[in-house]
Amino acid sequence: MNLEYFISKRIALKTERTFSKLIVKIAIIGVMLSLAAMILSVGIIKGFKSEIQSKVRGFMGDVQIYRYDLNGSFEKAPFIPNPETLNFLKTHPQIAYFSAFATKPAIMIANDEVEGVTFKGVDRDYNWSFIEKNLMEGRVIKAQDTISNPILVSNYIAKRMKLKVGDRILLQFVQNPPKPRKFTLIGIYNVGIEQVDQGFVLGELSMIKQLNQWPNEYMGGIEVKLHDFKHIQEASNDIFKGLDENLRSRSILESNPEIFTWLDLLDVNTEILIVLMLIVGLINMITALLIMILEKTNMIGLLKALGARNSQIMRIFIYNILYLVGLGLILGNILGLGLAYLQIETKLIKLDQSNYYLDHVPVEIHWNDILFLNLLTLGIGIIVLSLPAILVKRISPIKALRFK
């Protein structure tokens, strides 16, 4: 049997000193709580970023294509993309799909309430998967819809104007002269992004073409959805190069900088929290190891007197380190992942959606993150906690045997 391992096991598990047992337990709990806190922090930040990105992407797309003009309003100048541009978008490897749209400001009137909105008109082949996921009542517009002038509004607008599915709504479109149109409310959605819920309603692109007297081929913009959001800036620049000379592209990073700047700051907070948790855990472990060495001074002196080398005695305490850190990591993974999956399944912890864009704390677990945090904690723990073991060299056998 490995003598160093045998002695280390006796020290860690079968010590009769109550104080040593307490120190070992505190050290293990320190590593457990530090790792659990890091797992939850990374999981929550990843969840926040993923959920909010999906909300912004789902409603606005990843890249929007407009005609070059000096118009700063919501109503963009119309254009007809040439066949080369359409073929470029269809064959681009990073584009999942794209669709035409247009926007037009309007005043919504219903139940003696008035609300300024932006009417977003989309094609009948529009990808409704995101809206369907966030639909609270009713349905989306279908390709062969029989309802005249269908419209969808956010839950915020529906509550504010006391609307329900099936109600008739009057929209007074802002132009000269103003043109009123009646719509039928067929769906109520809740995106959770303030700019969207308070400002937009969804209808058909054909309505805007009719109001503006556009030919059927005209559109106000093209909404592009990418396969991989990580390459959005690269894809946006590449798309711009393949467009007509009178068109420009703009990614949602550029159109919504405040949201994505906030998300980037969350990454910084996570890094700071991970560093703090590592420092707290390591201080706890170093303190525990120093106390254990101090308590075992007589044993160290006896082993040296019997001929044990410094390296052998140091290995005893390194085995102790591995035991304490290893057990702490196992318990930390159980606690951190357990709480994470509890939140994923139950959404127990709620949030104010008006402030955080979400009604619950999102958690997203990636196993590569879990592996990285475990290896980081183990690696730094072993390196830093090996330093107190060097004190073994300074202990004199004669003084140690007289130490009490």
Protein Blocks (a to p, Z undefined) as FASTA:
>chain_A
ZZklmmmmmmmmmccbfklmmmmmmmmmmmmmmmmmmmmmmmmmmmmmmmmmmmmmmmno
jbdcddddfbfbfbdcdddddfklmmmmmmpmklmbdcddddddddddeehiacdddddd
ddfkbcfklmmmmpfghcdddfklcbghiadddfklmmmnopaehiacdddddddddddd
ddddfbdcdehpaklmmmpccddfklmmmmnopafkbcfbdcdddfblklmmmmmmmmmm
mpcfkbccddfklmmmmlmmmmmmmmmmmmmmmmmmmmmmmmmmmmmmmmmmmmmmmmmm
mmmmnopafklmmmmmmmmmmmmmmmmmmmmmmmmmmmmmmmmmnomaacdfklnopabd
cddddfklmmmmmmmmmmmmmmmmmmmmmmmmmpcfklmmmpZZ
